[in-house]
Amino acid sequence: MKLVKAILFDLDDTLLNRDHAVDNLFHIMLEKYYGAVEHSVKTDMLQQFKEYDKRDYGYADKTNVLSSFFDAFPPTFQLPRHDMQDFWNQQFPYCFSINQHTLKVIQTMKKHVQVGIITNGSTQRQKAKITHTGLASYFDVVLISEEVGFTKPDKRIFELALNQLHVQPEEALFVGDDLEKDIAGCQQAKMKGIWFNPHQLTNPTDIKPDAEIHSFDQLIKGRALFN
């Protein structure tokens, strides 16, 4: 194996905990559009909100997520349908936070390799997340699908990152949580795919990651990456 010169990462559910951000957005909605809500009802509402979000995950337009939720749980204060997308765009990116330990791991990696982000999603929201969490200054390249015109698992978005970093596919690793989009995608570009699986889920697919990690510490402990 050639010396690893670059490690690239997915953003949502890899570098950033999207599930926590969805929780935060839900509580903003409660505060803005609902009065006092009983705890048991609030739990049901959150569960349903997450179901709607999961259903439309990957779609840039989140109007249906919010409209479905408000139809199921009529709010005290109405948010017009034509304002729902703006609400999501303006609020959701700022619901994210970065784990400080993750930043320390990235800093350690940067002493040895180039690092980058490849993420699917809208340019506006993904850039806002990256800027808000302070990630922008840590990475040598950031590619957002809407901005570059290719969406994971299309191998071209991975190849574009490799070209910008001036590294060969066998000199780079990609770390992501999505087996199809992240792992199969990068493997099509001849990169090695590291499955980030913090919840230690069973692999339900025929896709075979080159390695599996449950924490970013395992990347640092894999000293062979940097030797």
Order of alpha helices (4+ residues) and beta strands (2+ residues): beta-alpha-alpha-alpha-alpha-alpha-beta-alpha-beta-alpha-alpha-beta-alpha-beta-beta-alpha
